[in-house]
Amino acid sequence: MSDNDKIEIIEELDEKLMDHEYDGIHELDNSLPPWWLYMFYGTIIFAIVYMVNFFGMGSYMQQDELNSEKEQAELAIAKYKEKYGKNIDETNAVLISDANALADGAEIYTKNCVACHAANGGGGVGPNFTDNFWIHGNTINDLFKTIKYGVPEKGMIPWESQLNPEQIQNVASYILTEFKGKNVEGGKEPQGEEIN
C-alpha cells in the first residue's frame, strides 16, 4: 500500500471520526451492515405483530392460560384425592358428621360390611358394633386402623386396596355414629374390653 493510499484512508477515517472519546478511544460513525439492519427492522415488525396478536386482539390471553392450568391442576388434585384420599391415616382420622360423608359411609357399610356385622351392626361372623365391648378399640383412629389393615387372623380382610382413606374414614364415622351404644336386640355376645 502506497503512502498516498494510507493518507486517503486516514482522511476518510478523519471524516467519520466522531467528536467524543472514551479513555482515549475514538469512535467512527460507520454505517451498519445491511443484514444487521434488516434483522433489526424484522424484530421490530415481529414485536408489533406479536403484541397486537397476543395482547390486543385476544388470540392469546395470559388469563386464559392461567385458567387452563388451574383446570388441569384441579383435575390432577381430584384424581389424587380419588385414589389416595386427603392424606388421611389412622393417626389423623376424625369423626365426620357431614351428612353426605355419612351417607357414603352407609353405602360402603351396606355393600361391604353387612355380611359379617349385620345390617343393624349387631354382629354375626364379625363383632357387635352396638354394645360397649370392643376388641380393637372404639375410637375413630382405632376403627380406621382396623378397617384399613383388617384382622386377617380372624377373617377380616384389609380394605386399604379397595377403599381410599376418605372412604375408610366415612365408613368408620358411620359405624361409630349409627351403631355405637345402641345395644340392639339379638346382637352378638360381648367380645373384647368394655369401653365407654
Secondary structure, DSSP 4 states (H G I P E B T S, - for coil): --HHHHHHHHHHHHHHEEEEEETTEEEE-PPPPHHHHHHHHHHHHHHHHHHIIIIIS-SS-HHHHHHHHHHHHHHHHHHHHHHHTTS--TTT------HHHHHHHHHHHHHHTHHHH-TTS--SSSPPSSSSEESS-SSHHHHHHHHHH-BGGGTBPP-TTTS-HHHHHHHHHHHHHHTTT---TTPPPP-SEE--
